[in-house]
Amino acid sequence: MQASSLADRAYVAIRELIVSLELAPGALIDERALIESLGIGRTPVREALRRLAQEQLVEVFPRRGMFVTGVDVRDLARISEVRATLEPEAARLAAERATDEERDELAALGDQIKRGADLMALDERIHRAVHRAAHNHLLEKTLGEYYVLALRIWMIALGRAQDLEEAVEAHRALIQDIVVGNGDRAADTMRAHVQGFEQAMRKVLVSV
């Protein structure tokens, strides 16, 4: 396997450990343990950690080591301000640019909402599908990074995820707007969803 592919694999695996809180906020990162547990060489793991540092999930302190960045729930409002600006534009572009296959993918995700699913996992799959369908790699990359920062905060409240069901259900209207190609309405729906989800999450976090 090429080094870039190994680095990508290491990046996804380590990011999941951080987002899931398995690597807890503030934890010292044991590079040797990661290499052994992932079965990936030192160079790809280091490349992945550099990438995670650029995305503010890892921080390096000279002579002290590398640590998982802390979580400050107060950042949720600031992250949501960015997402409330950029996510509606991604939805508008997705409604205009999505291929037939991408619209089918979104519709299938909407069907999973009806059947019930892991709410946080489904929310992430829907947002990433919308980002891809916007066909703007810079917008997709930026939103992906902010989504992960928010997701780590949301994971703190995962045990109370039933309180968020209404916010995730709002994806049904969003998906319909994109599938039929109504860009303006998709943007409005996405904006309301991001703001509503932030408010719902804030209520959950206050009670944690």
KOLKE-362004 format. One record per residue (C-alpha): x, z, y. Coordinates in steps of 0.1 Angstrom, whole numbers. Example, Ala and Ser with C-alpha at 12.3 -4.5 7.8 and 13.67 -1.06 7.14 Angstrom:
2
PT, X, Z, Y
PT, 123, 78, -45
PT, 137, 71, -11
***
This chain:
208
PT, X, Z, Y
PT, 0, 0, 0
PT, 13, -8, 35
PT, 25, 20, 57
PT, -2, 13, 83
PT, -29, 16, 56
PT, -14, 49, 44
PT, -13, 62, 79
PT, -49, 53, 84
PT, -58, 70, 52
PT, -39, 101, 62
PT, -55, 101, 97
PT, -91, 100, 83
PT, -83, 127, 57
PT, -67, 151, 82
PT, -93, 144, 109
PT, -120, 153, 83
PT, -102, 186, 76
PT, -101, 194, 113
PT, -137, 184, 121
PT, -151, 202, 91
PT, -131, 233, 103
PT, -113, 235, 69
PT, -82, 234, 92
PT, -95, 260, 116
PT, -90, 259, 154
PT, -57, 273, 163
PT, -43, 270, 127
PT, -7, 261, 122
PT, -4, 227, 105
PT, 17, 228, 73
PT, 31, 193, 71
PT, 46, 198, 37
PT, 12, 211, 23
PT, -6, 181, 38
PT, 19, 157, 22
PT, 14, 173, -12
PT, -24, 176, -10
PT, -30, 141, 2
PT, -3, 125, -20
PT, 9, 105, 10
PT, 45, 103, 23
PT, 60, 121, 53
PT, 61, 91, 76
PT, 24, 81, 73
PT, 14, 118, 77
PT, 35, 122, 108
PT, 20, 90, 122
PT, -15, 103, 116
PT, -6, 136, 133
PT, 7, 118, 163
PT, -25, 99, 166
PT, -45, 131, 163
PT, -24, 146, 190
PT, -33, 117, 213
PT, -70, 124, 205
PT, -66, 161, 214
PT, -73, 174, 179
PT, -37, 185, 174
PT, -11, 199, 198
PT, 26, 203, 195
PT, 47, 232, 208
PT, 84, 227, 208
PT, 102, 252, 184
PT, 68, 267, 175
PT, 52, 239, 155
PT, 21, 218, 154
PT, -14, 234, 157
PT, -50, 224, 155
PT, -64, 225, 190
PT, -88, 253, 198
PT, -125, 248, 202
PT, -142, 257, 235
PT, -180, 253, 233
PT, -180, 250, 271
PT, -164, 216, 266
PT, -197, 204, 251
PT, -213, 198, 285
PT, -183, 178, 298
PT, -181, 157, 266
PT, -219, 151, 269
PT, -215, 139, 305
PT, -191, 112, 293
PT, -212, 102, 263
PT, -244, 101, 284
PT, -227, 75, 306
PT, -210, 54, 278
PT, -234, 56, 249
PT, -263, 39, 267
PT, -241, 10, 275
PT, -230, 7, 239
PT, -267, 7, 228
PT, -275, -20, 254
PT, -246, -42, 242
PT, -256, -36, 206
PT, -291, -47, 212
PT, -277, -79, 228
PT, -248, -86, 205
PT, -255, -72, 170
PT, -254, -96, 141
PT, -283, -99, 117
PT, -262, -79, 92
PT, -256, -51, 117
PT, -293, -50, 126
PT, -301, -47, 89
PT, -275, -19, 85
PT, -291, 0, 114
PT, -326, -5, 99
PT, -314, 9, 66
PT, -300, 40, 83
PT, -334, 44, 100
PT, -350, 44, 66
PT, -327, 73, 56
PT, -340, 94, 85
PT, -375, 89, 70
PT, -364, 101, 36
PT, -344, 130, 50
PT, -306, 132, 48
PT, -276, 152, 59
PT, -284, 153, 96
PT, -249, 155, 110
PT, -235, 129, 86
PT, -264, 105, 94
PT, -260, 110, 131
PT, -224, 100, 129
PT, -231, 69, 108
PT, -258, 58, 132
PT, -236, 62, 163
PT, -206, 45, 147
PT, -228, 16, 136
PT, -241, 12, 172
PT, -205, 14, 185
PT, -194, -14, 162
PT, -225, -35, 170
PT, -216, -34, 207
PT, -185, -56, 198
PT, -163, -40, 224
PT, -133, -24, 206
PT, -122, -4, 237
PT, -157, 11, 241
PT, -159, 18, 203
PT, -125, 35, 203
PT, -133, 57, 233
PT, -167, 67, 221
PT, -154, 74, 186
PT, -128, 99, 200
PT, -154, 117, 221
PT, -178, 118, 192
PT, -152, 136, 171
PT, -145, 161, 198
PT, -182, 169, 200
PT, -187, 170, 163
PT, -161, 198, 158
PT, -182, 219, 183
PT, -214, 210, 165
PT, -200, 220, 131
PT, -200, 256, 144
PT, -237, 254, 144
PT, -242, 235, 112
PT, -258, 264, 94
PT, -287, 262, 119
PT, -290, 224, 116
PT, -327, 225, 110
PT, -331, 233, 147
PT, -316, 198, 154
PT, -339, 178, 133
PT, -361, 167, 162
PT, -330, 154, 181
PT, -318, 134, 152
PT, -353, 120, 145
PT, -350, 104, 180
PT, -327, 78, 164
PT, -358, 60, 149
PT, -368, 47, 184
PT, -332, 39, 192
PT, -327, 18, 161
PT, -360, 0, 167
PT, -350, -9, 202
PT, -316, -23, 190
PT, -331, -42, 160
PT, -356, -60, 183
PT, -330, -67, 209
PT, -344, -47, 238
PT, -312, -37, 256
PT, -326, -19, 286
PT, -349, 2, 265
PT, -321, 9, 239
PT, -300, 22, 268
PT, -328, 45, 281
PT, -335, 58, 246
PT, -298, 65, 238
PT, -294, 83, 271
PT, -324, 105, 264
PT, -311, 111, 228
PT, -276, 122, 239
PT, -290, 145, 266
PT, -316, 159, 242
PT, -291, 165, 215
PT, -268, 183, 238
PT, -296, 206, 250
PT, -307, 213, 214
PT, -271, 220, 204
PT, -266, 243, 234
PT, -296, 264, 223
PT, -282, 267, 188
PT, -247, 276, 199
PT, -260, 303, 223
PT, -277, 320, 193
PT, -246, 317, 170
***
